[in-house]
Amino acid sequence: MAARAPSFDDLAVAFRHGNVKPLYFFYGDEGFLMDELQALLVEHALQPHERDFNLDLFHGPDADAKAVLAACMGYPVMAQRRVVIVRSFEKLAENRAFKEYAVQPNPTAVVLLLCTGKPNLSAHPYRALREHAVAVEFKSLYDRQMPGWLDSRAKTLGVKLEPGAAQMLSQTVGTDLRTASAELDKLKTYAGARTTITEDDVLAAGGHGREFNVFELQKAFGQGDRVRATAIIERMLAQAASRRGEALMIVTMLSRYFLKLRKLAGARGMPQRDLARHIGVNPYFVKEYEAALHHLGVQAVRRAFEALLAADFELKGGAERDERLVLLLALGRILRPASPARSLSHSTT
């Protein structure tokens, strides 16, 4: 049985303690985590005064494979080790030469090869790297994983997120870890000496009030309250520095909201304890989503995707209508009066 690949946390702890291996091969879609590990490696593998002569950073498209290999096989200068980093390794011409290097890497070097996306792992040099290097794939997180990641990240900053704050923030940033990290840094600064970040902090830091924000807008949609939803949309647009940017944010957030409802609609028969993980929310909010789906019905959820797609197209230049009109038209399409025969079945879309 193949050994378990180390996690991000495993690698971060090892790097912080200077426990490094001669060769690492990182690949995948989550570049933020790879960037974090690169920074930790440079910080802890070399002292600042050692970096001028012992740190080489190459970019695959602009580098020569022979020069990169020469750096990898070089000896450190007045230091315990040298560090060589190759970004966009998949774009390094003739990188197949690393097949032999993978088998017998330089023990006095730490070489980090970073690939954007997932290369053909059955072909060399990637197959050899998987077999001989510390090879780790960094996949993009799922929506359901974001609140937990945010909680963990907040702890490293010395703060705690209230469950509602973590949920709000995860809905705001989606699965973009770079944006999520920046938002957490901003929230920590906003909280000042306080060590707990609340829902109000998330709202205030985003420039929104307690009553008129996208989360209250989602609730209004879930309750089928057109009057309340209209009032929130108009207030948010009136207070926004950029009406177009605010309108696009609203469309994005509503799309994520209705995606969760669609997942819930397809979860017929799933145990209650698994629903939160399936749709990507804190268990505390599951009943709210169930109530929204029951009230709206599956047909409204289907209409929502069509209406929001059309709104996104218009807001990105597909039409000349005012942002308010675009959003209110989408609202009307989604929350149109229900017919007596509307099905409330939680069948899959």
N, C-alpha and C positions, 0 to 999 in steps of 0.2 A: 504493500500500500504506500502510495506517495505521501511524503510528509506534508503536513498542512502548511500552506503558504502563510507567512507572517502577516498580521494585520497592520493597518496604519499605526495603531497604538503600540504594537510590538516594536515596529521599526523606529518610531519616535523615541521610545524609551531607550532602545539600544543606541541610537545615535547620540542622545543626550549624555549617555555614559561612556561614549567613545568606543563602544563595542561594535566594530565594523568588520565587514567581510571584504574580500578583494574585488568582487564583481556583483553588481546589482543590475537587474533588467526590469524596469517598470513600464507598463503599457496600459492603455485604456482611455476611456472618455472623460474621466474625472481629473482634469489637469491640476485643479487647485490642490488636491492632496499630494500629488507628485511634486508640485512647486514647494509645498510646505516641507516635505522631506528633503528636498534638495537644499533648502535654506538651513535646515537643522544639520545636515551632513557637513556643509561648509563651515558652519559656526563651531561645531564641536570636534570635527576631525583635524582641523588645523588652527593653530594660534594665529591671531591677526598678522604678526610679523612674519609668519611662514608662508603666507598666501602669494606673495609676489613671485616666488620661484617654484611653488609647489601646487598651484591651482591652475588648471586649464579648463576653459569652457568653450565648447565647440557647438556650432549650429549645423546640423546635418546638411542642409542645402548648400551651405557656403564652405564646407570643410572638405579636406582631402583625406581619404581613408588611411593612406600611408602615414600622413602627419599625425593623425589621431592615434594610430597604433604605436607610433614612435613615442608619443607622450605617455601612453598607457604603460609602455615597457621601460620608461625612464626611471631613474632612481631619485629619491627625494634629496633635496639640498638642505642640509642642516636642519632636518626635521625627521620625525619618525616615519612619515608616509607622504605620498603625494596624492592629490585628488584630481580625477579627470571626469568631466561631465560632458555628455553628448546629448544635446536636445534634438528632437526630431530625427532620431537615429534612423528611422525608416526611410528618410530622405538622403541619407549619406550614401553617395555612389560607391559601389564596390564594398558595401558593408559585409558582404559574405566572408571577407577575410577574418572577421571576428569569430568564425566557427572554430578556428584553431586556438585563438586567444582564449575562448571560453573554456577550453579543456585545460589550459595551463596558464591562468592569469598571473600577473606580477604580484607576488605577495607583499611588496612594499608600496603598492598603489591601492587606492579605492576608486574603482571605475563605476560610474553610474550612467546607464544608457536609458534614455527616456523616449518612448514612442507615443505619438498621438494616435489614439484609436487602437485597434487590435490588428496587428500584422498577421500574415500567414504563418502560424506557429508550427506548421508541419514542414516548412521549408527552412533551410539554413540561411542566415546564422541563428534564426529565432529558435529553431529546435534545439540547437546546441546550447543556447543561452538558457532555455527552460530547463535543460537537464543539468547544467553545471553552475549557473549563477543563482543568486537569490532572485527568483522571478515572481513578480506580483502583478496581478491585474487590478486596476482601480476602476470599478464600474460606477456609473452615475447612480446616485441614490434614488430609491423610489419615494413617492410622496409620503408614504406611511413611515418611512425611516427618518424624515426630517425633524419632527419634534424631538426625538431621542438624540439626534446629532446636535441639535441646537442646545439641548440641556447639557450635553457633555462639553460642548464648546464653551458654553457660558461658565461652567465650573472652572475651566482652565483660566478664565479671566477673573475668577474670584467673585462671581455673581450667580444668583439663582433666578431662573425664570419660573414665574407662576404658570401652572398648566394652561390657563387661558392665553397668557402672553406667548407661550411657545407655539400654541395653535395659530394664533393670529400671525405671528412672524413667519411660520412655515407656509401659511397661505399667501403671504405677501411676496416671499422670495421664491416660492416654488422649490426646485431642487438645485438652484444655483448656489453652490457652496461659497463661491467668492463673494457674491452679493450678501449672502447670509452672514458671513464673517464680518464684512464691513458694517452691516446693520447692527450686529452685536457690539462691535466697537463703539458705534455711535450711541447705542442705548446705554452702555456702561458709562460713557462720558455724560450723557444726559442725567443718569441716576445719581451721579456725584458720589457722595459718601455712602449712599444706600447700597445694600448688597442684594436686594430683591427687586427684580424688574416686573412690573405689573402690566395688566392690559392697558391701563391709562397711559403708562409710559410709552408703549408701542404706538398708541394712537397719537399722543402729543408729539412724539419725535417725528412722526410721519406727517405732522401738520393737520391732523384731524381732531375734531371734538368728539365727546362721548356719544352724542346723539346722531351726528351726521358723519358717517364713515362707511366704508365699503362693507364692513362686517354687519352693521345694522341694515345696510341695503340687502345683503344676503338673507337676513332674517325676514325682511319685508317681502322679498320674493317668495321665500319658503312659506310664508303665511298668506300669500296671494293678496297682499295689501298694496294695491296700485297707488292709492293716495299717498301712503307713507313712502313708498319707493320713489314716486315722483318728487316728493319734497326733498328726499335725501339727495337724489341726483342733481336737482337744481341748486341745492345749497353747496354741494361738493364742487360743482362747476363754478359757481359764483366765487368761491374762496380760493380756487386754484390759481397758481401762478401761470400755468399753461393749461388752458381748457382742453386742448387736443391731447396732451400727455395724460391728464387726469381721466379723460374719457377712455383712452386706450387702456389705462390701468384698470378701470372699472370693468371693461370688457374681458380683460385677462383674468381678473379675480372671479367674475361671474362664471366664466368658462370652467375654471377649476372647481367652483362650487357645484355646478351642474354635472361635471364629470364624476364627482363623488356620489351625487344622487344616482347617476347612471350605474355606477358600480354597485350601489346599494340595491338598485332594482334587480340586478342580476345575481344577487346573493341569496336568492330564495332557498330556505332550508339550512343556511349556514348558522352554526351555533352563535349565540349572542356574543360570547367572549371573543370570537374571531372577527366580528364585523368591523370593529374599530381598526384593526390592522389591515383588513381588506380594503377599506375605503380611505385609509390614511388620516384618521383623526384620533384625538384623545378619546378614550372610552366615555369620558364625561359628556361628550357632545353627540354620541350616537343617537340618543333618543330625539334630539333636536332634528337631526337629519331624517330619521324615520318619520317624524311628524310632518316634515316638509314634503317628503315623497308621498305620504298618504294624502296630504292636502292637495298637492299639485297634480298628482297622477303622472303616469309614465308618458302620456302624450305631450304634456307640457315640457317635460325634460327633453323629449325629442325635438320639439319646436325650438327650445332654447339654443341648441347647437346651430340650427339653421339661422336663427335670428342674430346670434352673436357673431357668427361667421360673416354674415352680411354687414353687420355693424363694423367689424374689424376692417373689412374691405373698404367701406366708405371712409372710415377715419384715416386710412393709410393712403388716401388720394383717389379712391374709386368714385367719389361723388363730391359735390360741392355743398352738401347740406351742413347746417350748423350742428355742432356736437350735441347740443341739447336735443335737437330734433332726432338725430340719429339714435340716441339712447332711448328716448321716449317711444320711438317707433319699435325698437327692439322690445322694450317693456310691454308694449301693447300686443306684440305678436306672441310673447311668452305667456302673459297673463290675460289672454282673451277670455271672454265669458265661456264657461264650460257648458257643454251640452249635457242633457240628462243621461245620455248613454255613455258618458266618459268612463273609461275603465280605470279602476284604481289598482289593477293587478300589478304585482311586482315582478312581472316577467322581464326577461332580458331584452335590452334594446337591440 
